[in-house]
Amino acid sequence: MRKLYVVGIGPGSKDYLSPAAKKAVESSDVVVGSRRAIDLFEDVEAEKIELGSKNVEVKIELAISKVEEDRSVSVLSTGDPGFSGILKPVLKKVGDRDDIHVEVVPGISSIQLCAARLQIPWDGADLITLHGKGISKKVLKVIDNGKPTIILPNFKIDEVANFLIENGANPDRKVAICERLSYDDEKIVITALKGVLEEEFSYMCIMVVY
Ligand SMILES: C[S@@+](CC[C@H](N)C(=O)[O-])C[C@H]1O[C@@H](n2cnc3c(N)ncnc32)[C@H](O)[C@@H]1O
């Protein structure tokens, strides 16, 4: 039976792509992923299927149908597939089918690279993902527990800062924004919560509240 690999490609640059990820993709007949994930494998000869944020389920179904045709498939996830990545929707679609053999290849999460850049031992930090859900007031309690909070936003970072300030967080609270980690234009800004509202950031950001 052919495999359905769920492959973490790391934060984006080839420098953080693991040999295991490369091996899985190179052994696949079909590669499914976002444009920036697929672009890492321009030398790999395989059928490439681009996935966007609005068609994830359809493309996973397509990936499963390719495995049913006895082709090996890699579904790519940026960062690690298990942290707000593609693993959850893949497992949901595969369900309890035992004719689809799923193998997960971990990747370096953007959260890990953020912790490394800022020299935060992340076993002593709180990790929060807002992906697939909105921000709620629960976050306010977490940011006040004495540990750094690493937040993966699901919308623009200024909206997160705004929400925190409007709900009572100190606007002078120290934060770090890590944008486009691992790329040539990577940017790390240490500022105050209110400072986040004064700068433009892309969606590809992690925020740390100290
Ligand atoms: C769908 S989530 C995927 C997270 C991924 N599974 C991981 O482990 O990094 C996408 C979000 O991850 C963050 N992200 C992914 N790559 C990034 C990078 N290179 N630099 C900063 N943030 C990144 C951004 O917040 C982006 O909106």
The ligand as an SDF file (V2000), in Angstrom:
LIG
                    3D

 27 29  0  0  0  0  0  0  0  0999 V2000
   -1.4410   27.6470    9.4500 C   0  0  0  0  0  0  0  0  0  0  0  0
   -0.2790   28.2530   10.6470 S   0  0  0  0  0  0  0  0  0  0  0  0
    0.9240   27.0200   10.4730 C   0  0  0  0  0  0  0  0  0  0  0  0
    1.8640   26.8940   11.6480 C   0  0  0  0  0  0  0  0  0  0  0  0
    2.8920   25.8160   11.3890 C   0  0  0  0  0  0  0  0  0  0  0  0
    2.3010   24.4990   11.4270 N   0  0  0  0  0  0  0  0  0  0  0  0
    4.0910   25.8870   12.3350 C   0  0  0  0  0  0  0  0  0  0  0  0
    4.3340   24.9120   13.0790 O   0  0  0  0  0  0  0  0  0  0  0  0
    4.8130   26.8920   12.2750 O   0  0  0  0  0  0  0  0  0  0  0  0
    0.4010   29.6290    9.7850 C   0  0  0  0  0  0  0  0  0  0  0  0
    0.9200   30.6790   10.7420 C   0  0  0  0  0  0  0  0  0  0  0  0
    2.1800   30.2590   11.2470 O   0  0  0  0  0  0  0  0  0  0  0  0
    3.0160   31.3800   11.4450 C   0  0  0  0  0  0  0  0  0  0  0  0
    4.2000   31.2190   10.5910 N   0  0  0  0  0  0  0  0  0  0  0  0
    4.4340   30.2520    9.6990 C   0  0  0  0  0  0  0  0  0  0  0  0
    5.6450   30.3990    9.1280 N   0  0  0  0  0  0  0  0  0  0  0  0
    6.1870   31.5040    9.6830 C   0  0  0  0  0  0  0  0  0  0  0  0
    7.4280   32.1770    9.5230 C   0  0  0  0  0  0  0  0  0  0  0  0
    8.3500   31.7560    8.6650 N   0  0  0  0  0  0  0  0  0  0  0  0
    7.6550   33.2870   10.2700 N   0  0  0  0  0  0  0  0  0  0  0  0
    6.7310   33.7310   11.1540 C   0  0  0  0  0  0  0  0  0  0  0  0
    5.5340   33.1260   11.3520 N   0  0  0  0  0  0  0  0  0  0  0  0
    5.2700   32.0330   10.6230 C   0  0  0  0  0  0  0  0  0  0  0  0
    2.2090   32.6300   11.0540 C   0  0  0  0  0  0  0  0  0  0  0  0
    1.5810   33.1140   12.2050 O   0  0  0  0  0  0  0  0  0  0  0  0
    1.1770   32.0280   10.0960 C   0  0  0  0  0  0  0  0  0  0  0  0
   -0.0030   32.8050   10.0520 O   0  0  0  0  0  0  0  0  0  0  0  0
  1  2  1  0
  2  3  1  0
  2 10  1  0
  3  4  1  0
  4  5  1  0
  5  6  1  0
  5  7  1  0
  7  8  2  0
  7  9  1  0
 10 11  1  0
 11 12  1  0
 11 26  1  0
 12 13  1  0
 13 14  1  0
 13 24  1  0
 14 15  1  0
 14 23  1  0
 15 16  2  0
 16 17  1  0
 17 18  1  0
 17 23  2  0
 18 19  1  0
 18 20  2  0
 20 21  1  0
 21 22  2  0
 22 23  1  0
 24 25  1  0
 24 26  1  0
 26 27  1  0
M  CHG  2   2   1   9  -1
M  END
$$$$
